[in-house]
Amino acid sequence: MTHIVVLGAGYAGLTTVLRLQKKLKHQDVFITLINKHRYHYQTTWLHRCAVGLYSEDLARIDLATVLDEKRVTLKKETVKKIRPDMKQVTTDQATYTYDYLVVALGAEINTSEVPGLESHAHSIVTLARANRLYNRLLTVIADYQKSNRSDSLKIVVGGGGFTGIELVGELKEQLPKLLEQYQVSPTKAQITLIEKASTVLPEFNLELGEYALSQLEAEYIDIKLQTAIKAIARHTVKVERGGIIEELPHDLFIWTAGVSTHAILQTALFQHQAGPVRLTDDLTVEGYPDVYIIGDAAETTGQSNEKVLPNADLAIQKGKYCANHLLAKIDDKQRPSHFSFKAYGSRIASIGQRDAIGLLWNKKKVVGYTAAMIKRVTDHIVVLQMGGLVFWSHVFKRSRRER
């Protein structure tokens, strides 16, 4: 019997499992999928969940409905330790041995980066956190309504990259509606975005970043560029710009910036490890050809040797490659050539429901309503790429019912 253990059911991990269960022909190969939850969630929808536009149920997909129970065993457990020297994974409930291990645990917020980040910041890195943020947003508005304060309700977002801009784009549209539900004038709220770079969306080009910047400023978003966040307290955030330090008040602080490698990988005892885990060109750990690390858990470089920022397209491509590589090993066939990310799809960042910026597959720039519609199409393509028409039908037929 060959045992494949997959850690994590995000875009990369679930894509690997769905492809394996579809393509595996050997009856003596079985898969254990270990995940903290019994569901997968659409990470690219979390900024909408965080403002109440999408429900938690809409973004969540019950894993039992998409897994082949004859081939895959789902374990709702939390990974505690990886022992590659013993081919073991330990969770909060059991220890598993494996023939092949796929680590797709994603990245985590680097809480050591800024003092107070862990205690006083909200985020949208998981569905649970996005849901908590929405509930906290409603609480903050309710408290403001009861306080009869004369100053504005202040929401501060740290990070002007992809996640930060998409979140602020939804906030600028949904916050006025939420305020009106609590009989608070929309003019009483102020959204501030803090970014240490000289423009927003540095992962795109300057022209697209400037477009997003102008669109947000037109909606009276206070954008502070070239500003570093130094510390976060319960009601203030300390920032530095040009050597000058000041404290900005906030009612709600949201962190969308830096993440780090998952803590499990930082403690895994890989031989000769010094610093980050080193991967070969087939996504296996150097010295451990039975261990794959995919998804956001490891950095990736593109065809021009530039760093590729984590995104769903990259995670899905890694998942497909990993599954194909495993299938070739099990069947003792020629293995795929080294992994290389190919930006087949469009890279789109929304700025609300009817505005966006992006780069198409042919490097053409696109902005405005056209880009927003392409973003909606991309949502469908992501799901199709993960699990084909069957998975797509499950996700979107269910989402239409719940809307």
C-alpha positions in Angstrom: 0.0 0.0 0.0 1.2 3.5 -0.9 0.1 6.3 1.5 0.1 9.9 0.4 -0.5 12.5 3.2 -1.6 16.0 2.2 -1.4 18.8 4.7 -3.8 21.6 4.0 -6.9 22.0 1.8 -6.3 25.4 0.3 -6.0 26.0 -3.4 -2.7 24.0 -3.8 -3.6 21.1 -1.4 -7.1 20.5 -2.6 -6.1 20.8 -6.3 -3.5 18.0 -5.7 -6.1 15.8 -4.0 -8.8 16.3 -6.6 -6.4 15.5 -9.4 -5.0 12.5 -7.7 -8.4 11.0 -6.9 -9.4 11.5 -10.5 -6.3 10.1 -12.1 -5.1 7.4 -9.8 -5.8 3.9 -11.1 -4.0 1.8 -8.5 -6.3 0.5 -5.8 -3.5 0.1 -3.3 -2.8 3.9 -3.2 -4.7 5.9 -0.5 -4.7 9.5 0.5 -5.1 11.2 3.9 -6.0 14.9 3.8 -5.3 16.6 7.1 -6.9 20.0 7.5 -7.9 22.3 10.4 -11.5 22.4 9.1 -13.9 20.1 7.2 -14.2 22.8 4.5 -12.2 24.6 1.8 -12.7 28.3 1.4 -12.3 30.6 -1.5 -9.4 32.8 -0.4 -10.0 35.2 -3.3 -13.4 36.0 -1.9 -12.4 36.8 1.7 -12.2 40.6 1.2 -15.9 40.4 0.3 -16.7 38.2 3.3 -14.9 40.7 5.5 -17.4 43.5 4.7 -20.5 41.3 4.6 -21.0 41.3 0.9 -20.6 37.5 0.8 -21.7 35.2 3.6 -19.4 32.9 5.3 -21.4 29.9 4.0 -21.0 31.2 0.4 -17.2 31.1 0.5 -17.1 27.7 2.3 -17.1 24.4 0.5 -17.8 21.2 2.5 -14.9 18.9 1.7 -16.9 15.7 2.2 -19.0 16.7 -0.9 -16.0 16.9 -3.3 -13.8 14.1 -2.0 -13.9 10.4 -3.1 -14.4 8.6 0.3 -13.1 5.4 -1.3 -9.8 7.0 -2.1 -9.4 9.9 0.4 -9.7 10.0 4.2 -10.3 13.5 5.6 -8.9 14.2 9.1 -10.0 17.4 10.8 -6.8 17.9 12.8 -4.1 20.5 13.4 -0.6 19.6 12.3 1.9 20.0 15.1 5.2 18.5 13.8 6.8 17.0 10.7 9.5 14.4 11.1 10.9 13.8 7.6 13.7 11.7 9.0 11.1 9.2 10.3 8.5 9.9 7.5 6.0 11.0 10.2 3.4 13.8 10.7 2.1 14.4 14.2 -1.2 16.3 14.7 -3.1 17.2 17.8 -4.8 13.8 17.7 -2.5 11.2 16.1 0.7 10.4 14.3 0.7 9.3 10.6 3.4 7.7 8.6 3.7 8.4 4.9 5.3 7.3 1.7 4.8 10.7 0.2 4.1 14.0 1.9 2.6 17.1 0.4 2.9 20.2 2.6 0.3 22.8 1.5 -0.2 24.7 4.8 0.1 28.2 3.3 1.7 31.2 5.0 1.0 32.9 8.3 1.0 36.5 9.5 4.5 37.4 10.8 3.3 38.7 14.2 6.9 39.5 15.2 7.2 42.1 12.4 5.3 44.9 14.3 4.8 45.2 18.1 1.1 44.8 18.9 0.2 43.1 15.7 -1.0 39.9 17.3 -3.0 41.6 20.0 -4.6 44.6 18.2 -4.9 43.8 14.5 -7.5 42.1 12.5 -6.8 40.3 9.2 -8.4 38.3 6.4 -5.9 35.5 5.9 -8.5 32.9 6.7 -12.3 32.6 6.5 -12.6 32.5 10.3 -10.5 35.8 10.5 -12.5 37.4 7.8 -15.7 36.5 9.6 -14.4 37.9 12.9 -13.4 41.1 11.2 -16.9 41.6 9.8 -18.4 41.0 13.3 -15.9 43.4 14.8 -16.8 46.0 12.2 -20.4 45.8 13.1 -19.5 46.1 16.8 -17.3 49.1 16.2 -20.2 50.8 14.3 -22.7 50.0 17.0 -20.4 51.3 19.7 -19.8 54.5 17.7 -23.5 55.0 17.3 -24.1 54.8 21.0 -21.2 57.1 21.9 -22.4 60.3 20.3 -18.9 61.1 19.4 -18.2 64.3 17.4 -15.0 62.9 15.7 -15.1 60.4 12.9 -15.1 56.6 13.1 -11.6 55.6 12.0 -10.7 52.4 10.2 -7.0 52.0 9.4 -5.7 49.4 6.9 -2.0 48.5 6.9 -0.7 47.5 3.5 -1.4 48.8 0.0 -0.7 45.6 -1.8 -3.2 43.3 -3.6 -5.1 42.3 -0.4 -5.2 45.8 1.1 -6.5 47.5 -2.1 -9.2 44.8 -2.6 -10.3 45.2 1.0 -10.4 49.0 0.9 -12.2 48.9 -2.4 -15.0 46.8 -0.8 -15.0 48.9 2.4 -15.5 52.2 0.5 -18.7 50.7 -1.1 -20.1 48.6 1.8 -19.2 50.8 4.8 -21.8 53.5 4.0 -24.5 50.9 3.8 -23.6 49.4 7.1 -23.4 52.9 8.7 -26.9 53.7 7.5 -28.2 50.5 9.1 -27.1 51.9 12.4 -28.4 55.4 11.6 -24.9 56.8 11.3 -24.1 59.3 8.5 -21.6 57.8 6.0 -19.8 61.1 6.2 -18.8 60.2 9.8 -16.4 57.5 8.8 -12.8 57.8 7.6 -10.8 55.0 6.0 -7.0 55.4 6.0 -4.6 53.2 4.0 -0.9 53.0 5.0 1.7 51.8 2.6 5.5 51.9 3.0 6.2 52.0 -0.8 5.8 55.1 -3.0 2.6 53.8 -4.6 0.0 51.2 -4.0 -0.1 47.8 -5.7 3.7 47.6 -6.2 3.2 44.1 -7.6 1.7 45.7 -10.7 3.3 48.5 -12.7 3.3 52.2 -11.7 0.6 53.2 -14.2 -1.9 50.7 -12.8 -0.9 51.6 -9.2 -1.5 55.3 -9.9 -4.9 54.5 -11.4 -6.0 52.6 -8.2 -4.6 55.4 -6.1 -6.6 58.1 -7.9 -9.8 56.1 -7.8 -9.5 55.6 -4.0 -8.5 59.2 -3.3 -11.6 60.3 -5.3 -13.7 58.4 -2.7 -11.9 60.3 0.1 -9.7 57.4 1.2 -6.8 58.9 3.2 -3.7 57.2 1.7 -0.4 57.6 3.4 2.5 56.4 1.2 6.2 55.9 2.1 4.9 55.4 5.7 6.1 52.6 7.9 4.0 51.1 10.7 6.1 50.8 13.8 3.7 49.7 16.5 0.0 49.0 17.1 -1.9 49.7 20.3 -5.5 49.2 21.1 -6.7 52.6 19.8 -3.5 54.0 18.1 -1.0 53.0 15.4 2.5 54.5 15.5 3.9 55.3 12.0 7.1 56.8 10.7 7.4 58.9 7.5 10.6 60.8 6.6 12.0 60.2 10.0 9.0 61.8 11.8 7.0 59.5 14.1 3.4 60.1 14.9 0.5 58.2 16.4 -2.8 57.9 14.4 -6.0 57.1 16.3 -8.1 54.1 15.1 -11.3 52.3 16.1 -10.4 49.3 13.9 -7.0 48.3 12.6 -6.7 45.7 9.7 -3.3 44.2 8.7 -3.0 43.1 5.1 0.8 43.2 4.7 3.7 40.8 5.4 3.4 37.1 5.9 6.0 34.5 6.7 6.6 30.7 6.2 4.3 28.5 8.2 5.7 27.8 11.7 5.6 24.0 11.1 8.1 24.4 8.3 10.3 26.6 10.5 10.6 23.7 13.0 10.6 20.7 10.6 14.0 18.9 11.1 15.2 18.8 7.5 18.7 17.6 7.1 21.4 20.3 6.4 18.7 23.0 6.9 20.1 26.5 7.4 17.5 29.2 7.1 14.5 28.6 4.7 13.8 25.1 3.5 15.5 24.6 0.1 13.4 23.1 -2.7 14.5 21.3 -5.8 13.1 22.3 -9.2 10.4 19.6 -8.8 9.0 21.2 -5.7 10.5 18.5 -3.3 12.7 19.3 -0.4 16.5 19.1 -1.0 17.5 15.7 0.2 13.9 14.5 0.7 12.4 13.5 -2.7 9.3 12.1 -0.9 8.3 15.6 0.5 6.7 18.2 -1.6 6.1 21.8 -0.5 3.6 23.7 -2.5 1.2 26.7 -2.4 2.2 29.8 -0.4 4.5 27.8 1.9 7.5 28.4 -0.4 8.7 31.3 -2.6 8.6 30.9 -6.3 10.5 32.6 -9.1 9.2 33.2 -12.6 10.6 32.6 -16.0 12.7 35.8 -15.8 13.9 34.8 -12.3 11.7 37.4 -10.7 9.9 36.6 -7.5 6.2 35.6 -8.0 3.9 36.8 -5.3 1.5 34.2 -3.9 -1.8 33.9 -5.8 -4.4 31.3 -6.6 -3.1 30.7 -10.2 0.3 29.9 -8.8 -1.0 27.6 -6.1 -3.2 25.7 -8.5 -0.4 25.2 -11.0 1.8 23.8 -8.2 -1.0 21.5 -7.1 -1.4 20.1 -10.6 2.3 19.7 -11.1 2.7 18.0 -7.7 -0.2 15.5 -8.6 1.3 14.8 -12.0 4.8 14.2 -10.5 3.4 11.9 -7.9 1.4 9.9 -10.5 4.6 9.5 -12.6 6.5 8.2 -9.5 3.7 5.7 -8.6 3.4 4.5 -12.1 7.2 4.5 -12.6 6.9 6.6 -15.7 8.9 9.6 -16.9 8.4 12.5 -14.6 7.4 16.0 -15.6 10.2 18.5 -16.3 10.9 21.0 -13.6 8.1 23.3 -12.3 7.8 26.6 -14.0 5.1 29.1 -13.3 3.3 30.3 -16.5 1.0 33.3 -16.1 -1.7 31.9 -18.3 -4.5 33.9 -16.7 -5.2 37.5 -16.0 -3.9 39.2 -12.8 -6.8 41.4 -11.6 -7.2 43.4 -8.4 -10.7 44.7 -7.7 -11.3 48.2 -6.3 -15.0 47.5 -5.4 -17.7 45.7 -7.4 -17.5 47.8 -10.6 -13.9 48.9 -10.8 -10.5 47.1 -11.0 -7.0 47.1 -12.5 -5.1 44.3 -14.1 -2.7 42.7 -16.5 -4.1 40.3 -19.1 -2.3 37.2 -20.2 -0.9 39.2 -23.1 0.5 41.9 -20.7 -2.2 44.3 -21.9 -3.3 46.7 -19.1 -7.0 46.9 -18.3 -8.9 49.1 -15.8 -12.4 50.1 -14.8 -15.6 48.2 -15.3 -14.1 45.9 -18.0 -11.4 44.8 -15.5 -14.1 44.2 -12.9 -16.0 41.9 -15.2 -12.8 40.0 -16.1 -12.3 39.6 -12.4 -15.7 37.9 -12.1 -14.8 35.6 -15.0 -11.5 34.8 -13.2 -13.4 33.6 -10.2 -14.9 30.9 -12.4 -11.7 30.0 -14.1 -9.9 29.5 -10.7 -12.6 26.9 -9.7 -12.5 25.2 -13.1 -8.7 24.9 -12.9 -8.9 23.3 -9.5 -11.3 20.5 -10.2 -12.9 20.8 -13.6 -16.6 21.1 -14.4 -17.8 18.8 -11.6 -16.1 21.0 -9.0 -17.1 24.2 -10.7 -20.8 23.0 -10.9 -20.7 22.2 -7.2 -19.3 25.6 -6.1 -21.3 27.9 -8.3 -24.6 26.1 -8.3 -24.5 26.1 -4.5 -23.4 29.8 -4.5 -26.4 30.8 -6.7 -28.8 29.0 -4.3 -27.3 30.8 -1.3 -27.3 34.2 -2.9 
